[in-house]
């Protein structure tokens, strides 16, 4: 994969040629009865309230920030007006000509309205005055609730059942996460829906077929529904991602997904030429997924341009009980220095990529990311690798993760990167959601059982799904 030829980076997808369809004896699927559950070394192992996902140490988009080293659109800015304000009157008051265009698209559900997506506009300003105007508006939060530069967006895509590859030992990542013990508590059901926002999926892959609910294609205008079983993935990204989190499991073939029986909602926001669609905003796709039944939303992409609408809708969904998961990014960057979105925003479970022992993924193969970066305190060489630091909440395996492929209906590939770590966490959160956990309760279970000693480069540590599911058991308290 020559990433230089692409307008985005298909991060962490390492194609393995040829279909793989071995035949193995079915495993004994009788559930075990665990009297005790081992708490991993270095975890807290006690009932301790975790710091919230919107903690002060994160780096959400800031209103009025004009100093980011990004490319910006000349002659416009983006702003969210305060609820009592009228955009026409504000334009007149500040002597602005032209027409302010609403950025996001209706219908606006409860989470979108709470996030103010209906009040976000792209506002024409004289060329050369963009930064001054942003700074001016930021001084009047009673009129302009949030204001930012209109950045050129660079979204970068990031990557004990009887299934044959699982039985053959290809999915050591699931054992590292303690998935068999987690599945002893619940295997969820198809009523728990995980939305995968990205490039679409190969609906007919044998480990994805029959698991899909209604999706949406935002890569075309106007957006259209994706009927179950009709999705496609020309970029071979979300097909791998969805398999890691929600492949058909215990069907005697292929792979197992952490979410076991959870359903898949394909939300296509990238075009068939593998560029993020300019027809709709990130917030449009996220909001639609939640309004249409997604309990968990997986975002296996990264960008460095702050997006107030995206951050606000994620935080709003969190407040309404929705779980949003994001990949940490693959550029070997400290998120305290390089806030990475949506990972660095509030209300999101940000997941970094590690080996099966919690060690951070890093490689000298600089074709595997968009912005290879030297280690802190050095100037050379540059590396690709999981982003790290205060904004990265948890670690999950992300090296050589076997999953479903877009090559054919019976093909599997190994993917590497945070794009592959995030959906495994999404599947685990779907299991917790199926026991009744709200996002804060899910965070509490993960926080008290994760191993900080295994992944000190994150804030909370390496996920142990088995211990997390046993923390509250089959019925999560309100």
N, C-alpha and C positions, 0 to 999 in steps of 0.2 A: 504493500500500500504506500504510494508516494503521496504523502500528505500535502506536499507543496503544490500539487495539482488541484487540490480541492479548496473550496471556499470556506470550509470548516475542517475541523480535525476529527476524524473518527477515532477517538482516543481509546487506546487499549484493545483494539480488536485485532487479534492475530489469527488469521485464517489457517485452518488445518485442512489440507486437501482431502477430498473424498468422503463419501458417506460412511458412517460407522454404524453397523447394525448387527452386533454379535448376539448370540443366543445364550442366555444363562438361566440356570434354575432359579425359580422364584424363591425369594427369601421368606422365612417365617415372619409373618406380619402381626403375630400376636403381640399385644402391647405388654410391656414389662410393668411390674408393680414396684415402684421405687419407694422404699421407706424413708430414705434420706437422699438429698441431692448435694453433691459436692460443690462447694463454692470455690471458684477458681482462685489460684494464688494471686495475691495483690488486690483482690476486690474488697469492697467495704464489708460485705457480709452482715450488715446490721441495718435496721430500719432508720435510714437517714434521709432527710428531705434533700433532694438535689437542687443545685442552682437552676433556675428556670432557663428555658431555651431562648428567652428574650433578655438574658442577663446583660449587665452593663459592659462586660468584657467583649461582647461581640461588636461587630463593625457594620451596622446597617447603613443604608444610604443616608446621607446628611443633606438636609435642605440647604441650598445656597453654596454647595461645594463646587468651586470652579478650578481647583488646582490639580485635578487628576490628569495623569499623562495619557490622555486618550484623544482620539480624533472626534471632532464635533461637527455637527451640521451647521453651516453658515446660514444666518438669517432666521433662526428659530430657536426657541427654548421650550421646555416642558414644564407645566405647572398644574398643581391641584388647588383649586380655589376653595376657600372656606365655605361651609354649608350655606351660610346666609348671603353669600355674594352672588352677583350676576356677572357673567363673563363679559357681556356687552358693555355694561357700565364700567367695569374695570378697564377694559380696552380703551374706552373713551377717556377715562380719568387719567391714564398714563400716556395719552396721545399716540396710541398704537394704531396703525392702519392695517388693512387686510382682515382676514377672517380666522378666528381661532377655531381649530378643528378638534372635536372630541377624539381622544386617542383610542379609547377602548370601545367595545361594541356591545349593545344590548342583545338579549335581555340581561338585566342586572338583578341577580338574586340577593338574598340577605347578606351573604358574606361579601359580595361585591359592593353593595350599598354601604356596608359598614366600613369597607376599605376605601370608599370614596372614588371608585373607578368611574362613576358617572360624572365626576367633577374634574377629570384630568383632561388637559388640552395641550395641543401643540400650538404655540403662539408665535406669530410672525413678529420679528424685531429687526431694526436696521442692522445690516451686516456690519460686523465690527463691534457692536454694542452688546453682544450676547452675555459676556461675563459681567459687565457692569449692570445689566438688567437683572440677571440672576441675583447678584448681591443686593441690589435695591429691593427687589421683591421679598427676599429673605428677611429683610428688616421689618416687614409688615405681615407677620403670620396671621393677624386677624383677617387679612384679605387673601393672602396666598399661603395656604396651609403647608404646601411643599413645593419647592421650585428647584429645577436642576437644568444642567446643560442638556441639549438634545444630542446625545452621543451617537456615533455610528456603532450600531450594535454588532458584537462579535460573539455569537453563541457557539461554544465549542462542545461537541458531543463527548461525553466522558464514559466507559464500559465496565430411619433405616427401612426405606421402601424397597421394592423389588425391581426398580428400573435398572436396565442392563448396564449402563455406564456407572451408575452408583455401585452396583454389585461388583463391577470389575475394578473398583478402586479408583476411578477417575475423579470422584467428587470428595476428596479429602477435606475440602473447605466446609462441607456440611458437618462432618465429624468435629472439626475444629470449633465450629459454632455451637456444638451440642444439640444439633437438630433432632436426633432420635429421642432425646429426653424431652425436648420441647413438644414434639408430636405426641408424647404420652399424655400431655395435658389436653391438647386440641389439635385437630387438623383443619380447623376452620370450616367454612362452607361457601358455596357459590354466592351467598348473599353478601359476603365481604368482597368488595370490588377494589382492585388496585388499578389505578389509571397510570399508564405509561405514556408520558408526553415526549414526543420526539419524532422519529422518522416513519412510524407505522410498524406493523409486524407482518410476517408471512402467516396469514391466517390458517393456511392449510398444512403447516408443519405438524407432524403427527403428535408432537408434545404440546401444541398450542390449540389445535383444533377442538372445537366443542366447548371451550372455556370462555369465549368472548361474549361480552355484552355490547350494547349499542355504543359506538364511538363517534368521533367527529373529526373531519378533515378541515383544518384551518390553513392548509397550504394553498387552497383555491378560494376565489371570491365570487359569489358568497360561499361561506363555509357550508359543507354538506355533511349529512350523517354518514357514518360508516356502519352498515348493517353487519350483524354478527356473521363472521365467516368470510367477509369480503375484503378485509384490510390487506394492504401490500406494503412492502418495505424495500424500496430500491437502493437503500444505503446500507443494509445489513447491519443496523445498529440496534434499534429497539427490539428486533427479533431475538438477539442475544440477551438483551437486558431483561425482557419479559420472561424469557425462559428461566433465568437465574432466580427470579422472584416468584414465579407462578406457573411453571410448567406443569402439565398433567403428571401427577405423581402416583406411584404405586400401580402403574399400568403395565409393568413388565418390559418396558422398552425405553431406550433413551435415558433421560436424566430426571432428577427430582428437583423441584423448586421449593424454596423455603416456605412459601405461602400455602403449599399443599393444595387444598381444594379451593382457594381463593380464585375469584373470577378476574378476567383481564378486560380492561377498557382501553382500546387503542385510540390515542389522540395524536393525530398527525399534524405537526407544526413546522415540519421541514418539507421543502419542495422535492420533486423527483430528481432534481440536480443536486440535492444534498446541501441546500442553503436554507437557513431559517426563513420562513415566509415573512414577507413585509406586509402582507395583507392584514394581519391581526397582531395584537400585542401578546407578550408572554402571559400577562394577566388574563386576557380573554380565554386562553386555553385552560389555564388553571382554574379559573372561576367556573367555566362550563363543566369541567370534570367533577367538581364538588357539587354543583347544582344538580347534576345528573346521576348522583349516587355513589361516587367514589369515596370510600372510607379512608383509603391511603392513596397519595399521589406521589409518583416517583419522577424526579427531575434529574436525569443523568446527563446534565450539560453544565457548562460553566461560562461565565462572562465576567469581565472586570468593569464594565460600565454600570454604575448604580442605576437601579430602576425602582423608583418609589412605588409605582403601581404594583409591580410584582411582589415587593416586600410587604406591602400593605395587605394584599389579598391573601398571602400566605399566613400572615399573623391573624387576619380575620378568620380564616378557615380553622386555624388552631383554636381560636376562642370558641368556635362552634363545634369543636370535637373532631375535626379532621386532622389526620396525620399527613404531614408533608415531609418527604425525604429528598435530600439533594446530595449529589456527588461533590467531593471536596475540590476536585480539579487535579490536573495531571502535570503541573508545571514546576514541581519541586519548590513551591513558594511558601513562605511564612504568611499566614493570613492576617497577622497583625500588621505586616508591612504592605501586603497586597491583598486587601479584602476581596474575596471571591464570591460572586453571587450565582445562585441564590443562597449558597452555603452560609455566608456571613450575616445574613439577615435574621430577624427575630422569628421565633415560632417554627423553625425548620430543624429537622434532625439531619445534621451534616455528617457525612460518612466518608472517612478516608480509607485508602486501600493498603493492605498489608499482606504478608505471607500468612501461612496458617498458624504461625506462632506469635503474630502481632507485630512483627518487625515491619517498619514502613517500607513500602515498595519504592525503589529508586533504580534507574537504569541510565547507562551512558548512551543508549540508543536514542538520540534526540529527534528521530523521526516519529516518536510515539507521543509527542505533545506539540502544542502550538507555540509556547514560550519557554523553551528550556532555560533554566535558571541555575547559577552557581549556588552552592551551599552557603548559608549565612557566614559572613566574615571572610569569604573568598571571592575572587573575581573570575577564576577559571578552575576546572572545566565546568561546563554547564551540564545539567542533568534534566531528564524527565523523571517524574515521581509524584507520589501523592502529596498534595499540599498538606500543610500541617499547622499546628499552633492553636491559639485560643479559640478560633471560630470552628475548629473541627471537633465535633462532639465525641464521636465513636469511631472505632476501626472495625473493619470486616475484611475477610480475605478478598483479594482482587488480582491475584496472579494466576494465569492459566486456568480460568474458571470455565469449565465445559458447559455449553449451553446450546440452545436451538439455533439453527442457521437458516439464512435466506437462500442458500444455494439450492436446496431441494427439500421435499417434505420429510425426508428421512436422514438429513445431514445435521451434524453437530460440529461446533467449532469451539476453540478455547479463546477466551477474551481476557485481556489484562487491563487494569486501570480502575479508577474510581467509579467509572460507569458501571462496572460489574460488582463493585462492593455495595453501592447504594441499593440496588434492587433486592439483594439478599436481606438487607435491613428492612426494606419495605415489606417483604414477605413475613418477617418476624413480627413487625408491627401489626400486620394483618391478623396474625395469630393472637396477639395481645388484644386487639380490637374485638376479636370474636369472643373473648372472655368478658367483655364489657369495659375494658380499660379506655379511659379518656387519654388524650395525649400526655397530660401531666402524670397520670398513673403509669402509663407505658414508660415514660422517662424515668419515673421512680424505680420501676422494676429493673430497667436496664442499668441505671446508675448504681444501684446497690449490689449488682452482681457482675458488672464489667470489671476487667482486670486492668487497672491503671499501670501496674508493673509491666505488663506485656506490651502496652502501647503508650508510653509516657509522652509521645509526640502529639497525642490528642488530649482533650480536656478531661474526658471521663473514662477512656480505656477501650479494650478489646471486648466486643460483645460476646456474652455467653447466653445463648438463647434458651438452653435447657434450664439454667438457673433462673433466668428472668421469668420464664413461664411458670416455674414452680414457686416463684416469689409470692404471688397472690393466688395461684392455683386456677381452677376452672371457673371461678367467679371473682372477677376483679371488683374491689369495693368502689362505691361511687365517690 
